[in-house]
Amino acid sequence: RLYFTLRKKSVAMSVTVSPCGLAIEWSLSARTLKDKPFQMQWSTKKSSPQLWWRGPGTEEKIHSFVGNTDDAYQGPSHPQASIYILRLRSKLQNSRATVYLHEGPGPSGAFPVLPADRRVHTLGVGMTSVTLSWAPTASLTSRTQKGHDYCVLVNSQQNYPSLCAARESARKEKDQRQGKRAKTKGVTVWPMLNEWWWKQWRSEARSPPSTVSQELSDLQCACQGTENVCTISELLPDTQYYFDVFAMDRMNGTSAAYRGTFARTHEEARAAIAPLREGELRWVTFSGSGSEQFFTFRPRGLQQSGLLTLQSCGREERVQVTVSSRGQVLSSQAVTADLAHVWLEGGPSYLIHLAREGSSSHRVSTALPGAYHRRGLPSLPTTLHIKSFSRLRSCNSVTLAWMGTEERSLYCVYRRKVADREAPTAPCLGPESRSDTERVLCKYFQELNPQRAVTTAAIGGLEPGVAYVFDVYLMRRWGIPVKYASKVVKTRKEC
């Protein structure tokens, strides 16, 4: 029960009650006393105080309502009322409600004014996103109104009739997750007016009421601001979601709820799975955000093993590769412009998942040499950078050096003139993409000590004062060639 009085000059009033979820019943009554004493008369019994408004008099019910939606009484004040009594009751279980009292005629102006069309409309539904729109409120369209905005909430359970109902549901879910029982409150009785209670009452009266910002602290807003169009992303495919829109007045700490809606996201498209053959070089193109590709590989032979070689063809791009067998993830790593090797062992077949990281499109080359009987990874150079020697640079020749491996391998050098603002050769382009006229030499090299595996080559027949880009390829007997980083060298103009 809540009790209040009005000023003598108040000719009208409004009482707004907002249930927080569960249905409640509430009524507003005006009580008229025959004799109103000057002071409160208290009984000596500690069980129940005898207050002056419990004396002889008449009581008239003004308004009543039962439900879980916002309801308000707006009308004239009672001319003979000594005190007004607001009774609230929850029949089902513990619940909460907010109450707002306004003295005077006309609207209080404390609540946002909703438009005639209070529905939330669905503009588009995707696999992981939903776009909503709603008619704007007069509170936000007016330039004089400040501190108003919208809040969009999304959940997978139900629509909420009010903001406090959404907050109450979030509070209960939080208590359940933490394994704690929600605190229950019994029927509030009027306490004894003694010194201890009076101190408690004054301390509680000084505490500020809860605001909309505090109500939103326990909720995760999908959208917030003054725009009446919102796109909720990062949703799960093939899942039904409920969307609620609230117009909020942050100055008064009030809100008004639109009529919520629900939508089901589209089912996730089943990705096509392409088979990979042994020793096959496959180009994989990614286009669009979140692009991914799936491949399967079934090795031949009794060892059921293979070696997967990958390389990102974008200079600053990364590709995430995940290999699984029999539903268990065997390996997951990021692939860059450097060659990456993934051993495939212990399974009759393997599922290879490639997912792009980043926003721009690029290509990725993959190769599966098949059964590989060596236990260690193939030997690679310690660095893929090419070094040039300024002292050995002349008008028609340059000298290059690069790191080799302890295995006997073939290295081929290619050259071409550099045009204005020309980008270096892409890391995935192999010798097959180059013209035979660009190849200047091929040589075998081997050094058992990887720290001393340095080989050099003198490139002649160049023009004076011309910039050339040089590319070195490590030609392996299996798999894709290894391309070194391109090196631009300019011959001397005068010698």
C-alpha positions in Angstrom: 0.0 0.0 0.0 1.1 3.5 -0.8 -0.4 6.6 0.7 -0.3 10.2 -0.5 -2.1 13.5 -0.3 -2.5 16.3 -2.8 -2.1 20.1 -2.4 -5.4 21.9 -1.8 -5.1 23.7 -5.2 -4.6 20.5 -7.2 -7.7 20.0 -9.3 -6.4 16.9 -11.2 -3.9 14.1 -10.9 -2.5 11.1 -12.7 -1.1 7.8 -11.3 0.9 5.5 -13.6 1.7 1.9 -12.6 4.2 -0.2 -14.7 4.4 -3.9 -13.7 7.8 -5.4 -14.1 6.8 -8.6 -15.9 4.1 -10.5 -14.0 0.5 -9.4 -13.9 -0.6 -7.4 -10.8 -3.8 -5.9 -9.6 -3.9 -2.3 -8.3 -6.6 0.1 -7.2 -6.7 3.8 -6.3 -9.1 4.9 -3.5 -9.9 8.2 -1.9 -10.6 8.1 1.9 -12.5 10.9 3.7 -12.2 11.2 7.5 -14.9 12.6 9.7 -12.4 14.0 12.3 -8.8 14.6 11.4 -6.7 15.0 14.5 -3.9 17.4 14.7 -1.3 14.7 15.6 -0.9 11.0 14.9 -2.3 8.8 17.6 -0.3 5.6 18.1 -1.4 2.5 20.0 0.7 0.9 22.7 0.6 -2.4 20.8 3.7 -3.2 18.9 2.0 -5.5 16.5 0.2 -2.9 14.4 0.1 0.9 14.7 -3.3 2.7 14.8 -2.8 5.5 12.3 -5.2 8.4 12.1 -6.4 7.5 8.6 -7.8 4.3 10.0 -10.3 6.2 12.0 -14.0 6.4 11.1 -14.7 7.7 7.6 -15.7 6.7 4.1 -13.6 5.3 1.3 -14.4 5.5 -2.5 -12.7 3.4 -5.1 -11.6 5.6 -8.0 -9.8 3.2 -10.4 -8.7 -0.4 -10.6 -6.8 -2.5 -13.1 -5.4 -6.1 -13.5 -2.7 -7.0 -16.0 1.0 -6.9 -16.8 1.0 -3.8 -19.0 1.3 -0.1 -18.1 -1.9 1.5 -16.9 -2.7 5.0 -15.7 -5.5 6.9 -14.0 -6.0 10.5 -15.2 -8.9 12.5 -13.7 -10.0 15.1 -11.2 -9.0 15.0 -7.6 -11.6 14.0 -5.0 -12.9 17.2 -3.3 -13.5 15.7 0.1 -10.5 13.2 0.2 -8.3 13.4 3.2 -5.8 10.8 1.8 -5.4 8.6 -1.2 -4.6 4.9 -1.0 -2.9 3.0 -3.8 -3.0 -0.8 -3.3 -0.9 -3.2 -5.3 -1.0 -6.9 -5.2 0.8 -9.7 -7.0 -1.2 -13.0 -7.0 1.3 -15.3 -8.6 4.7 -14.7 -7.0 7.2 -12.1 -6.0 7.3 -9.2 -8.5 8.1 -5.5 -8.9 6.4 -2.5 -10.2 7.1 1.2 -10.7 4.7 4.0 -9.7 4.6 7.6 -10.9 2.4 10.3 -9.4 1.7 13.7 -11.2 -0.3 16.5 -9.7 -2.2 18.9 -12.0 -4.3 18.7 -15.2 -3.0 17.5 -18.5 -0.2 15.0 -19.2 2.7 14.9 -16.9 5.3 15.2 -19.6 7.5 12.8 -17.7 7.0 9.9 -20.1 7.9 9.8 -23.8 5.0 10.2 -26.1 4.6 7.2 -28.5 3.2 7.6 -32.0 -0.1 6.3 -33.2 1.7 3.3 -34.8 3.4 1.7 -31.9 4.5 -1.4 -33.8 8.1 -2.5 -34.5 8.5 -3.3 -38.1 10.9 -5.8 -39.7 12.7 -4.4 -42.7 15.0 -7.4 -43.4 16.1 -10.7 -42.1 19.4 -12.4 -42.9 21.3 -15.4 -41.6 23.0 -13.5 -38.8 21.3 -10.1 -38.8 17.9 -8.4 -38.6 17.0 -4.8 -39.5 14.1 -3.1 -37.6 12.3 0.2 -37.9 9.6 2.1 -36.0 7.7 5.4 -36.2 9.6 8.2 -34.4 8.1 9.7 -31.2 7.2 13.3 -30.8 9.6 13.5 -27.9 12.5 13.0 -30.3 11.2 14.8 -33.3 10.8 18.0 -31.3 14.0 20.1 -31.3 13.2 21.4 -27.8 13.3 17.9 -26.3 16.7 16.8 -25.0 17.8 13.6 -23.2 15.6 11.4 -25.3 16.7 8.3 -27.3 15.8 4.8 -28.2 17.0 1.5 -26.8 16.6 -1.8 -28.7 16.8 -5.1 -26.7 17.0 -8.6 -28.2 16.6 -11.9 -26.5 15.5 -15.5 -27.5 12.7 -15.9 -25.0 9.9 -13.4 -25.1 8.8 -9.8 -25.7 8.8 -7.5 -22.7 6.0 -5.0 -22.0 8.3 -2.6 -20.2 11.9 -1.8 -19.6 11.7 -2.8 -15.9 10.3 -6.2 -17.0 13.3 -6.8 -19.2 15.6 -5.7 -16.4 13.8 -8.0 -13.9 14.1 -11.0 -16.2 17.8 -10.3 -16.7 18.3 -10.0 -12.9 16.6 -13.4 -12.4 18.7 -15.0 -15.1 21.8 -13.6 -13.5 20.9 -15.0 -10.1 20.2 -18.4 -11.7 23.6 -18.4 -13.4 25.4 -17.5 -10.2 23.5 -20.3 -8.4 22.0 -17.9 -5.9 18.4 -17.7 -4.9 16.7 -14.4 -5.7 16.0 -12.3 -2.7 12.3 -12.4 -1.8 10.3 -9.7 -0.2 7.1 -10.2 1.8 4.1 -7.9 2.1 5.3 -4.4 3.2 3.6 -3.3 6.4 3.7 0.2 7.9 6.5 0.1 10.4 6.5 1.4 13.9 7.3 5.1 14.2 10.1 4.9 16.6 13.6 6.5 16.6 15.3 3.6 14.8 12.7 3.4 12.0 12.7 7.2 11.6 16.5 7.2 11.0 16.1 4.3 8.5 13.3 6.1 6.7 15.2 9.3 6.3 18.3 7.5 5.0 16.2 5.6 2.5 14.3 8.7 1.5 17.6 10.5 0.6 18.7 7.7 -1.8 18.0 8.7 -5.4 15.4 6.7 -7.4 16.6 4.3 -10.1 17.1 5.8 -13.5 16.9 4.5 -17.0 20.7 4.3 -17.1 20.7 2.1 -14.0 18.1 -0.2 -15.6 20.2 -0.5 -18.7 23.3 -1.4 -16.7 22.1 -5.0 -16.4 21.0 -5.2 -20.1 22.9 -5.4 -23.3 21.5 -2.9 -25.8 21.5 -4.0 -29.4 21.1 -0.4 -30.6 21.0 2.9 -28.8 20.6 6.5 -30.1 18.1 8.7 -31.8 17.8 6.8 -35.1 14.6 4.9 -35.7 16.3 2.2 -37.8 18.5 -0.5 -36.2 20.4 -3.5 -37.6 21.2 -6.2 -35.0 24.1 -8.3 -36.2 26.1 -11.3 -34.8 23.0 -13.4 -34.4 22.8 -17.2 -34.7 21.4 -18.7 -37.8 18.0 -20.5 -37.8 17.1 -19.0 -34.4 14.0 -17.1 -33.3 14.7 -13.7 -31.6 12.4 -11.2 -29.9 13.0 -7.5 -30.3 11.7 -4.7 -28.1 12.1 -0.9 -28.6 11.9 1.6 -25.8 11.7 5.3 -26.0 13.6 6.7 -23.0 13.5 10.0 -21.2 16.9 10.1 -19.4 16.1 13.4 -17.6 13.1 11.9 -15.8 14.2 8.3 -15.7 11.1 7.0 -17.5 10.5 5.0 -20.6 7.7 3.9 -23.0 7.6 0.6 -24.8 6.7 0.0 -28.4 4.8 -3.2 -29.4 7.7 -5.7 -29.9 8.1 -8.1 -32.7 10.0 -11.3 -33.4 11.8 -12.9 -36.3 13.7 -16.0 -37.2 17.0 -15.8 -38.8 17.7 -17.7 -42.0 19.1 -21.2 -41.9 22.9 -21.4 -42.5 23.7 -22.4 -46.0 25.5 -25.7 -46.1 29.0 -25.1 -47.5 30.1 -27.1 -50.5 32.9 -29.5 -49.7 35.4 -30.0 -52.6 37.8 -33.0 -52.7 41.5 -32.5 -53.0 43.6 -34.9 -55.0 47.2 -35.9 -54.2 49.8 -33.5 -55.6 47.1 -31.0 -56.8 47.8 -27.3 -56.7 44.5 -25.5 -55.9 43.8 -21.8 -56.0 41.1 -20.7 -53.5 39.5 -17.2 -54.0 37.9 -15.4 -51.1 35.4 -12.7 -51.8 33.1 -11.0 -49.3 33.2 -10.7 -45.5 33.2 -14.0 -43.7 34.1 -16.1 -46.8 35.2 -19.7 -46.1 35.9 -22.8 -48.1 35.8 -26.5 -47.2 37.9 -29.4 -48.7 38.3 -33.1 -48.0 41.4 -35.2 -48.5 41.6 -39.0 -48.4 45.2 -40.2 -48.5 46.2 -43.4 -50.2 48.3 -46.1 -48.7 48.3 -47.8 -45.3 50.0 -44.9 -43.5 47.0 -42.6 -43.9 49.3 -39.5 -43.8 49.9 -36.5 -46.0 51.4 -33.1 -46.0 49.2 -30.0 -46.5 51.1 -26.9 -47.8 49.5 -23.5 -47.8 50.4 -19.9 -48.6 48.4 -16.7 -48.5 48.8 -14.8 -51.8 47.9 -11.4 -50.2 50.8 -9.5 -48.9 49.2 -8.5 -45.6 46.4 -11.1 -45.5 45.9 -14.0 -43.2 43.9 -17.2 -43.6 42.9 -19.4 -40.8 43.2 -23.1 -41.6 41.6 -25.8 -39.4 42.1 -29.5 -40.0 39.8 -32.1 -38.4 39.3 -35.8 -38.7 36.4 -37.9 -37.3 34.9 -34.7 -35.7 38.1 -33.9 -33.8 40.2 -30.8 -34.5 43.8 -31.8 -35.2 45.4 -28.5 -36.1 44.4 -24.8 -36.3 46.7 -22.0 -37.4 47.0 -18.8 -39.3 48.6 -18.8 -42.8 50.5 -15.7 -44.1 52.7 -15.1 -47.1 55.2 -17.6 -45.7 54.7 -21.2 -46.5 52.8 -23.2 -43.9 52.9 -27.0 -43.5 50.3 -29.1 -41.7 50.9 -32.8 -41.2 47.9 -35.1 -41.7 48.3 -38.3 -39.7 46.1 -40.8 -38.0 42.8 -40.5 -39.9 41.3 -42.1 -43.0 40.0 -38.7 -44.2 40.5 -35.1 -43.3 38.3 -32.0 -43.4 40.1 -28.8 -44.3 38.4 -25.5 -43.4 39.9 -22.2 -44.8 38.5 -18.9 -43.4 39.6 -15.5 -44.4 40.8 -13.0 -41.8 40.4 -9.3 -42.9 38.1 -7.5 -45.3 39.8 -7.4 -48.7 39.8 -10.3 -51.2 42.9 -12.4 -51.9 43.8 -15.8 -53.1 45.3 -18.8 -51.3 47.1 -21.7 -53.0 46.9 -25.1 -51.4 48.7 -28.3 -52.4 48.5 -31.8 -51.1 51.6 -33.9 -52.1 49.9 -37.0 -50.6 51.8 -39.8 -48.7 55.1 -38.4 -47.4 57.2 -40.9 -45.6 59.7 -38.6 -43.9 58.9 -37.7 -40.3 60.3 -34.2 -40.3 59.1 -31.1 -42.2 60.7 -30.3 -45.5 63.8 -28.1 -45.1 63.2 -24.4 -45.9 65.6 -21.5 -46.0 66.1 -19.6 -42.7 65.0 -16.4 -44.5 63.4 -15.6 -47.8 65.1 -12.2 -48.3 67.5 -11.5 -51.2 70.6 -9.4 -50.6 72.4 -7.2 -53.1 76.0 -5.9 -52.9 76.5 -2.2 -53.7 80.2 -2.6 -54.2 79.6 -5.4 -56.7 77.0 -3.4 -58.7 78.1 -2.0 -62.0 76.5 -0.5 -65.1 75.5 -3.8 -66.6 75.6 -6.4 -63.7 74.6 -6.9 -60.1 75.4 -9.6 -57.6 72.7 -11.3 -55.5 72.9 -13.6 -52.5 70.2 -15.7 -50.7 69.9 -18.5 -48.2 69.6 -22.1 -49.3 69.0 -25.4 -47.5 70.9 -28.5 -46.5 69.1 -30.4 -49.3 70.3 -30.4 -52.8 67.8 -28.2 -54.6 67.5 -26.2 -57.8 67.3 -22.3 -57.6 66.1 -20.2 -60.5 66.5 -16.4 -60.9 64.2 -14.2 -62.9 64.4 -10.6 -63.8 62.3 -7.8 -65.4 62.5 -4.1 -65.7 60.5 -2.1 -63.2 57.8 0.2 -64.5 56.7 3.3 -62.7 54.7 2.5 -59.4 54.8 -1.2 -60.2 54.0 -3.6 -57.4 56.4 -6.5 -56.6 55.5 -10.0 -57.9 52.8 -11.7 -55.9 54.1 -14.4 -53.5 51.9 -17.1 -55.0 52.9 -16.7 -58.6 55.3 -19.5 -59.5 57.8 -19.8 -62.4 55.0 -21.1 -64.6 53.6 -17.6 -64.7 56.9 -16.1 -65.9 58.2 -15.7 -69.4 61.2 -17.8 -70.4 62.9 -14.6 -71.5 62.8 -13.4 -67.9 64.8 -16.4 -66.6 68.5 -15.6 -66.4 70.0 -18.7 -64.6 69.2 -21.9 -62.7 71.7 -23.5 -60.3 71.9 -26.4 -57.8 73.0 -25.7 -54.3 73.4 -27.7 -51.0 75.0 -26.9 -47.6 74.8 -29.2 -44.7 75.2 -26.3 -42.2 72.0 -24.2 -42.4 73.8 -21.2 -40.9 76.3 -21.1 -43.8 73.9 -22.1 -46.6 74.5 -18.9 -48.6 74.7 -18.9 -52.4 75.4 -16.1 -54.8 74.8 -15.3 -58.4 76.2 -12.5 -60.7 73.6 -11.3 -63.2 75.0 -9.7 -66.3 73.6 -8.3 -69.5 71.8 -5.4 -67.8 71.3 -1.8 -69.1 72.9 1.2 -67.3 70.8 3.3 -64.9 67.8 0.9 -65.1 65.9 -0.6 -62.1 65.3 -4.3 -62.2 63.2 -6.6 -60.0 64.7 -9.9 -59.3 62.8 -13.1 -58.1 64.4 -16.3 -56.8 62.5 -19.6 -56.8 63.4 -22.7 -54.8 62.3 -25.5 -57.2 61.3 -28.6 -55.2 60.7 -32.0 -56.5 57.3 -32.1 -54.8 54.8 -29.4 -53.8 54.7 -25.8 -54.9 57.9 -23.8 -55.5 59.1 -21.4 -52.7 59.3 -17.8 -53.9 61.7 -15.4 -52.2 60.8 -11.8 -51.5 61.3 -9.7 -54.6 64.4 -7.5 -54.7 64.6 -4.2 -56.7 68.2 -3.2 -57.7 69.2 -0.4 -60.0 72.4 -0.6 -62.1 74.9 2.3 -62.0 74.3 5.0 -64.5 78.0 5.8 -65.0 80.9 3.5 -64.6 
